[in-house]
Amino acid sequence: MEDTPKLVYVVDDDEIFHFIIKKMMGQQFGQVSVTSFLSAEDALETLTAPVASDSLPSLIILDMNMQRMSGWDFLDAYRDIKTSIPKHIPIVMCSSSIDLRDMQKVQTIPELTAYITKPLDKSKLKVLEDYLC
């Protein structure tokens, strides 16, 4: 019996990034199902909709800087709803920011499991392996 592909939510307002990460994850991890959200609000709305826990993502990849609602704002809102979500969902922040203050802030947020910088490459995607393999 074949395993169902792991579901990943990608929350980023850059459509090109969605294309790139889907292609790279497919090459590196094989069967991974990616659901794209161009806004943090849409991702939060989907997470709060009543669903079975097996239809929730195994991982959320979150951009830091987005229009309207940033990745930081998403995390604040997620903190308020996470107790109503029937399983733990690791969140990896992915950003082009190399600002030391951003990297230090990531360390203080318990909901974040890792921080990777854009542009992506195979070694950076290796961080996601534990959640997808």
MARGUKE-249370 format. One record per atom (N, C-alpha, C): residue number from 0; residue in three letters; chain; atom name; x, y, z. Coordinates in steps of 0.001 Angstrom, whole numbers. Atoms other than C-alpha are relative to their C-alpha. Last residue first. Layout:
! MARGUKE-249370
NUM,ALA,A,CA,X,Y,Z .
...
//
This chain:
! MARGUKE-249370
132,CYS,A,N,-441,1354,378 .
132,CYS,A,CA,10139,11747,4773 .
132,CYS,A,C,-360,-1023,1075 .
131,LEU,A,N,566,471,1258 .
131,LEU,A,CA,8366,15101,4844 .
131,LEU,A,C,384,-1408,-388 .
130,TYR,A,N,1452,-150,24 .
130,TYR,A,CA,8770,16532,8336 .
130,TYR,A,C,-648,-674,-1200 .
129,ASP,A,N,599,684,-1155 .
129,ASP,A,CA,12309,15310,8982 .
129,ASP,A,C,-1517,26,-33 .
128,GLU,A,N,10,1446,169 .
128,GLU,A,CA,13361,16331,5453 .
128,GLU,A,C,-716,-741,1146 .
127,LEU,A,N,1382,449,37 .
127,LEU,A,CA,12410,19994,5801 .
127,LEU,A,C,-139,-1519,6 .
126,VAL,A,N,621,-334,-1295 .
126,VAL,A,CA,15882,21116,6906 .
126,VAL,A,C,-1421,-569,75 .
125,LYS,A,N,-292,1145,-867 .
125,LYS,A,CA,17252,19334,3786 .
125,LYS,A,C,-598,199,1392 .
124,LEU,A,N,1207,832,-72 .
124,LEU,A,CA,15492,22074,1792 .
124,LEU,A,C,211,-1220,892 .
123,LYS,A,N,983,-686,-855 .
123,LYS,A,CA,18358,24412,2657 .
123,LYS,A,C,-1272,-836,139 .
122,SER,A,N,-458,98,-1390 .
122,SER,A,CA,20923,21930,1285 .
122,SER,A,C,-980,696,948 .
121,LYS,A,N,225,1336,-578 .
121,LYS,A,CA,18943,21461,-1926 .
121,LYS,A,C,420,-88,1458 .
120,ASP,A,N,-820,990,694 .
120,ASP,A,CA,18768,25172,-2706 .
120,ASP,A,C,-206,-1329,726 .
119,LEU,A,N,-102,1374,-487 .
119,LEU,A,CA,16367,27942,-1841 .
119,LEU,A,C,1017,-789,-818 .
118,PRO,A,N,607,1028,842 .
118,PRO,A,CA,16923,31607,-2591 .
118,PRO,A,C,263,-1398,563 .
117,LYS,A,N,122,71,1452 .
117,LYS,A,CA,15825,32416,-7 .
117,LYS,A,C,1272,618,-583 .
116,THR,A,N,-39,-1211,812 .
116,THR,A,CA,16703,31837,3620 .
116,THR,A,C,-171,-317,-1483 .
115,ILE,A,N,-849,179,1177 .
115,ILE,A,CA,15673,29078,5971 .
115,ILE,A,C,-104,1251,-864 .
114,TYR,A,N,-26,-1192,844 .
114,TYR,A,CA,14415,29408,9529 .
114,TYR,A,C,921,-305,-1171 .
113,ALA,A,N,-1226,-281,748 .
113,ALA,A,CA,13419,26449,11671 .
113,ALA,A,C,-167,1285,-790 .
112,THR,A,N,-967,1075,-198 .
112,THR,A,CA,10902,25014,14150 .
112,THR,A,C,1313,255,-728 .
111,LEU,A,N,-915,175,1140 .
111,LEU,A,CA,8771,28100,14594 .
111,LEU,A,C,1020,-1089,303 .
110,GLU,A,N,729,619,1111 .
110,GLU,A,CA,5836,27835,17018 .
110,GLU,A,C,889,-249,-1225 .
109,PRO,A,N,82,1462,-142 .
109,PRO,A,CA,8163,28447,19981 .
109,PRO,A,C,-721,-700,-1157 .
108,ILE,A,N,1385,358,325 .
108,ILE,A,CA,9061,31958,18794 .
108,ILE,A,C,-148,-1520,33 .
107,THR,A,N,855,-246,-1163 .
107,THR,A,CA,12206,33254,20520 .
107,THR,A,C,-1442,-445,-224 .
106,GLN,A,N,-393,857,-1125 .
106,GLN,A,CA,14714,31750,18057 .
106,GLN,A,C,-942,133,1197 .
105,VAL,A,N,461,1363,300 .
105,VAL,A,CA,12851,33356,15135 .
105,VAL,A,C,297,-924,1180 .
104,LYS,A,N,1418,37,-351 .
104,LYS,A,CA,13468,36760,16754 .
104,LYS,A,C,-579,-1396,-232 .
103,GLN,A,N,85,102,-1458 .
103,GLN,A,CA,17224,36140,16616 .
103,GLN,A,C,-1463,-87,446 .
102,MET,A,N,-439,1354,-362 .
102,MET,A,CA,17053,35411,12883 .
102,MET,A,C,-62,-211,1514 .
101,ASP,A,N,1049,942,399 .
101,ASP,A,CA,14991,38545,12317 .
101,ASP,A,C,371,-1417,421 .
100,ARG,A,N,1123,-170,-934 .
100,ARG,A,CA,17436,40649,14361 .
100,ARG,A,C,-1148,-953,-345 .
99,LEU,A,N,-281,749,-1225 .
99,LEU,A,CA,20379,39209,12364 .
99,LEU,A,C,-1150,103,1001 .
98,ASP,A,N,-143,-900,-1139 .
98,ASP,A,CA,18894,40536,9134 .
98,ASP,A,C,146,-828,1281 .
97,ILE,A,N,-1170,530,-705 .
97,ILE,A,CA,19401,37941,6415 .
97,ILE,A,C,337,896,1183 .
96,SER,A,N,-654,-836,-1014 .
96,SER,A,CA,15910,38501,5066 .
96,SER,A,C,1192,-728,612 .
95,SER,A,N,-1234,-511,595 .
95,SER,A,CA,15083,36540,1892 .
95,SER,A,C,762,865,1006 .
94,SER,A,N,-20,-1409,370 .
94,SER,A,CA,12567,34583,3893 .
94,SER,A,C,1309,370,-670 .
93,CYS,A,N,-879,-69,1163 .
93,CYS,A,CA,11431,31102,4817 .
93,CYS,A,C,-41,1427,-522 .
92,MET,A,N,37,-1311,631 .
92,MET,A,CA,9913,30485,8221 .
92,MET,A,C,1050,18,-1102 .
91,VAL,A,N,-1337,-431,387 .
91,VAL,A,CA,9374,26819,9011 .
91,VAL,A,C,-134,1358,-678 .
90,ILE,A,N,-36,-1149,901 .
90,ILE,A,CA,6215,25902,10901 .
90,ILE,A,C,1462,383,-226 .
89,PRO,A,N,-1240,-767,-20 .
89,PRO,A,CA,5628,22485,12493 .
89,PRO,A,C,-54,1138,-1026 .
88,ILE,A,N,-489,-253,1352 .
88,ILE,A,CA,1961,21492,12746 .
88,ILE,A,C,1282,817,110 .
87,HIS,A,N,-1094,-963,30 .
87,HIS,A,CA,834,19850,15999 .
87,HIS,A,C,490,144,-1447 .
86,LYS,A,N,-1350,559,-12 .
86,LYS,A,CA,-2501,18082,15602 .
86,LYS,A,C,1022,1126,-28 .
85,PRO,A,N,-172,1315,-630 .
85,PRO,A,CA,-6219,18624,16275 .
85,PRO,A,C,1382,-646,-98 .
84,ILE,A,N,-458,836,1116 .
84,ILE,A,CA,-6196,22381,15643 .
84,ILE,A,C,380,-1363,575 .
83,SER,A,N,1182,585,639 .
83,SER,A,CA,-8305,24149,18301 .
83,SER,A,C,367,-879,-1197 .
82,THR,A,N,592,992,-903 .
82,THR,A,CA,-5277,24723,20528 .
82,THR,A,C,-1247,-649,-602 .
81,LYS,A,N,-674,1304,72 .
81,LYS,A,CA,-3497,26347,17572 .
81,LYS,A,C,-587,-1050,946 .
80,ILE,A,N,859,1092,494 .
80,ILE,A,CA,-6080,29102,17186 .
80,ILE,A,C,624,-1384,141 .
79,ASP,A,N,1354,-49,-559 .
79,ASP,A,CA,-4658,31993,19247 .
79,ASP,A,C,-868,-1179,-411 .
78,ARG,A,N,-127,284,-1437 .
78,ARG,A,CA,-1003,31129,18494 .
78,ARG,A,C,-1390,-47,660 .
77,TYR,A,N,-90,1460,-121 .
77,TYR,A,CA,-1914,31068,14812 .
77,TYR,A,C,59,-411,1465 .
76,ALA,A,N,1359,517,175 .
76,ALA,A,CA,-3013,34727,14999 .
76,ALA,A,C,-20,-1522,178 .
75,ASP,A,N,817,-511,-1108 .
75,ASP,A,CA,346,35808,16448 .
75,ASP,A,C,-1415,-569,-77 .
74,LEU,A,N,-362,765,-1201 .
74,LEU,A,CA,2175,33543,13996 .
74,LEU,A,C,-788,453,1217 .
73,PHE,A,N,569,1341,134 .
73,PHE,A,CA,307,35044,11038 .
73,PHE,A,C,271,-801,1269 .
72,ASP,A,N,1425,-152,-322 .
72,ASP,A,CA,1219,38537,12257 .
72,ASP,A,C,-718,-1351,-85 .
71,TRP,A,N,64,-224,-1455 .
71,TRP,A,CA,4913,37516,12276 .
71,TRP,A,C,-1461,124,446 .
70,GLY,A,N,-194,1302,-649 .
70,GLY,A,CA,4533,36071,8773 .
70,GLY,A,C,-67,115,1515 .
69,SER,A,N,-1354,570,76 .
69,SER,A,CA,3170,39412,7654 .
69,SER,A,C,39,-1393,628 .
68,MET,A,N,-324,733,-1228 .
68,MET,A,CA,-493,40269,7030 .
68,MET,A,C,1366,-661,-156 .
67,ARG,A,N,1082,50,-993 .
67,ARG,A,CA,-1396,42975,4477 .
67,ARG,A,C,422,-673,1304 .
66,GLN,A,N,947,-1119,-1 .
66,GLN,A,CA,1375,42260,1939 .
66,GLN,A,C,-1051,-253,1093 .
65,MET,A,N,1085,97,976 .
65,MET,A,CA,3978,39659,2885 .
65,MET,A,C,-861,1250,96 .
64,ASN,A,N,484,-1298,471 .
64,ASN,A,CA,7342,39675,4641 .
64,ASN,A,C,-1027,-181,-1112 .
63,MET,A,N,-14,-1004,-1056 .
63,MET,A,CA,8194,36625,6745 .
63,MET,A,C,-693,1296,-437 .
62,ASP,A,N,-826,-1157,354 .
62,ASP,A,CA,7203,33852,4348 .
62,ASP,A,C,-92,1027,1128 .
61,LEU,A,N,563,-1331,-178 .
61,LEU,A,CA,5811,30713,5958 .
61,LEU,A,C,994,1084,-379 .
60,ILE,A,N,-1144,-832,361 .
60,ILE,A,CA,6374,27067,5100 .
60,ILE,A,C,-529,1418,-125 .
59,ILE,A,N,337,-1299,595 .
59,ILE,A,CA,3755,25056,6979 .
59,ILE,A,C,1314,718,-280 .
58,LEU,A,N,-965,-1084,-110 .
58,LEU,A,CA,4362,21348,7605 .
58,LEU,A,C,-597,1260,-619 .
57,SER,A,N,-1093,518,-830 .
57,SER,A,CA,2485,18065,7967 .
57,SER,A,C,1005,1102,293 .
56,PRO,A,N,-1362,133,533 .
56,PRO,A,CA,-606,19839,6665 .
56,PRO,A,C,963,-624,1007 .
55,LEU,A,N,-811,-1158,-399 .
55,LEU,A,CA,-4129,19084,7879 .
55,LEU,A,C,1427,-198,-503 .
54,SER,A,N,1,-932,1128 .
54,SER,A,CA,-6260,16581,5953 .
54,SER,A,C,715,1305,346 .
53,ASP,A,N,-843,512,1083 .
53,ASP,A,CA,-5338,13769,8360 .
53,ASP,A,C,-48,880,-1248 .
52,SER,A,N,-1419,-281,-238 .
52,SER,A,CA,-6634,15872,11268 .
52,SER,A,C,893,-537,-1118 .
51,ALA,A,N,-605,1160,-655 .
51,ALA,A,CA,-10148,15855,9851 .
51,ALA,A,C,1494,258,130 .
50,VAL,A,N,-483,1055,895 .
50,VAL,A,CA,-11397,19315,9038 .
50,VAL,A,C,518,-1168,821 .
49,PRO,A,N,14,1337,-614 .
49,PRO,A,CA,-13355,22161,10667 .
49,PRO,A,C,382,-1075,-1030 .
48,ALA,A,N,1180,728,490 .
48,ALA,A,CA,-12181,25401,9053 .
48,ALA,A,C,12,-1397,616 .
47,THR,A,N,1062,-62,-1007 .
47,THR,A,CA,-9646,27154,11292 .
47,THR,A,C,-1281,-677,-471 .
46,LEU,A,N,-381,723,-1222 .
46,LEU,A,CA,-6632,26077,9237 .
46,LEU,A,C,-1120,-11,1034 .
45,THR,A,N,21,1434,300 .
45,THR,A,CA,-8303,27159,5988 .
45,THR,A,C,331,-817,1244 .
44,GLU,A,N,1404,366,196 .
44,GLU,A,CA,-9052,30631,7357 .
44,GLU,A,C,-131,-1499,-263 .
43,LEU,A,N,635,66,-1325 .
43,LEU,A,CA,-5503,30917,8660 .
43,LEU,A,C,-1455,-435,-108 .
42,ALA,A,N,-531,1185,-677 .
42,ALA,A,CA,-4095,30068,5220 .
42,ALA,A,C,-641,-168,1379 .
41,ASP,A,N,617,1188,611 .
41,ASP,A,CA,-6366,32588,3526 .
41,ASP,A,C,475,-1286,680 .
40,GLU,A,N,1413,70,-414 .
40,GLU,A,CA,-5338,35328,5975 .
40,GLU,A,C,-684,-1250,-552 .
39,ALA,A,N,40,651,-1313 .
39,ALA,A,CA,-1635,34589,5442 .
39,ALA,A,C,-1445,-159,466 .
38,SER,A,N,159,-898,-1147 .
38,SER,A,CA,-2007,35463,1779 .
38,SER,A,C,-90,-822,1282 .
37,LEU,A,N,-652,-1260,325 .
37,LEU,A,CA,-848,33882,-1483 .
37,LEU,A,C,-186,1033,1106 .
36,PHE,A,N,787,-1122,-489 .
36,PHE,A,CA,-1663,30417,-155 .
36,PHE,A,C,785,1269,-296 .
35,SER,A,N,-543,-1354,17 .
35,SER,A,CA,-371,27396,-2016 .
35,SER,A,C,-998,1008,540 .
34,THR,A,N,1123,-934,125 .
34,THR,A,CA,-1232,23810,-1143 .
34,THR,A,C,561,1400,153 .
33,VAL,A,N,-183,-1379,-457 .
33,VAL,A,CA,1653,21459,-1813 .
33,VAL,A,C,-1275,792,-252 .
32,SER,A,N,1126,-798,476 .
32,SER,A,CA,1261,17670,-1982 .
32,SER,A,C,126,1401,595 .
31,VAL,A,N,378,-995,-999 .
31,VAL,A,CA,4568,15892,-1623 .
31,VAL,A,C,-1124,810,-621 .
30,GLN,A,N,1416,-347,-121 .
30,GLN,A,CA,5369,12714,-3498 .
30,GLN,A,C,-276,914,1183 .
29,GLY,A,N,965,853,693 .
29,GLY,A,CA,9034,12757,-4310 .
29,GLY,A,C,-1413,501,213 .
28,PHE,A,N,746,863,-914 .
28,PHE,A,CA,11107,14453,-1629 .
28,PHE,A,C,-994,-927,-693 .
27,GLN,A,N,-755,440,-1171 .
27,GLN,A,CA,13927,16236,-3460 .
27,GLN,A,C,-747,-1026,846 .
26,GLN,A,N,-1269,639,361 .
26,GLN,A,CA,12540,16580,-6975 .
26,GLN,A,C,692,-598,1220 .
25,GLY,A,N,309,1201,779 .
25,GLY,A,CA,8968,17261,-5857 .
25,GLY,A,C,1261,-761,-366 .
24,MET,A,N,450,1011,-966 .
24,MET,A,CA,10215,19655,-3200 .
24,MET,A,C,-344,-1300,-712 .
23,MET,A,N,-1134,488,-787 .
23,MET,A,CA,12225,21578,-5804 .
23,MET,A,C,-411,-1088,989 .
22,LYS,A,N,-904,755,871 .
22,LYS,A,CA,9319,21872,-8252 .
22,LYS,A,C,1156,-605,809 .
21,LYS,A,N,699,1235,401 .
21,LYS,A,CA,6801,22899,-5606 .
21,LYS,A,C,921,-883,-833 .
20,ILE,A,N,-38,936,-1135 .
20,ILE,A,CA,9327,25350,-4126 .
20,ILE,A,C,-733,-1301,-329 .
19,ILE,A,N,-1349,516,-265 .
19,ILE,A,CA,9980,27033,-7485 .
19,ILE,A,C,-15,-1044,1114 .
18,PHE,A,N,-399,863,1117 .
18,PHE,A,CA,6328,27419,-8508 .
18,PHE,A,C,1344,-668,302 .
17,HIS,A,N,838,1206,-69 .
17,HIS,A,CA,5327,28772,-5101 .
17,HIS,A,C,403,-991,-1084 .
16,PHE,A,N,-536,838,-1076 .
16,PHE,A,CA,8291,31187,-5164 .
16,PHE,A,C,-804,-1295,127 .
15,ILE,A,N,-1181,668,560 .
15,ILE,A,CA,7107,32481,-8551 .
15,ILE,A,C,628,-911,1053 .
14,GLU,A,N,426,1163,783 .
14,GLU,A,CA,3677,33216,-7066 .
14,GLU,A,C,1188,-769,-581 .
13,ASP,A,N,-745,33,1257 .
13,ASP,A,CA,5174,35513,-4408 .
13,ASP,A,C,-337,-1282,-776 .
12,ASP,A,N,723,-806,983 .
12,ASP,A,CA,2689,36266,-1607 .
12,ASP,A,C,696,65,-1361 .
11,ASP,A,N,-942,-970,558 .
11,ASP,A,CA,3948,33360,506 .
11,ASP,A,C,-729,780,-1072 .
10,VAL,A,N,654,-1295,-195 .
10,VAL,A,CA,2200,30764,2664 .
10,VAL,A,C,1005,1081,-404 .
9,VAL,A,N,-980,-1041,269 .
9,VAL,A,CA,3206,27285,1492 .
9,VAL,A,C,-739,1331,32 .
8,TYR,A,N,558,-1311,322 .
8,TYR,A,CA,1082,24604,3118 .
8,TYR,A,C,1173,951,-228 .
7,VAL,A,N,-752,-1173,-434 .
7,VAL,A,CA,2585,21126,2911 .
7,VAL,A,C,-778,1240,-409 .
6,LEU,A,N,565,-1276,411 .
6,LEU,A,CA,669,17848,2709 .
6,LEU,A,C,812,1136,609 .
5,LYS,A,N,57,-972,-1101 .
5,LYS,A,CA,2594,14593,2904 .
5,LYS,A,C,-512,1322,-554 .
4,PRO,A,N,-1031,-1034,-49 .
4,PRO,A,CA,1737,12215,77 .
4,PRO,A,C,-193,932,1190 .
3,THR,A,N,541,-1218,594 .
3,THR,A,CA,-423,9214,907 .
3,THR,A,C,1065,1083,108 .
2,ASP,A,N,303,-1070,-947 .
2,ASP,A,CA,1656,6139,1554 .
2,ASP,A,C,-619,1181,-730 .
1,GLU,A,N,-821,-1196,133 .
1,GLU,A,CA,1396,3385,-1020 .
1,GLU,A,C,-429,1047,1021 .
0,MET,A,N,833,-1178,0 .
0,MET,A,CA,0,0,0 .
0,MET,A,C,884,1249,0 .
//
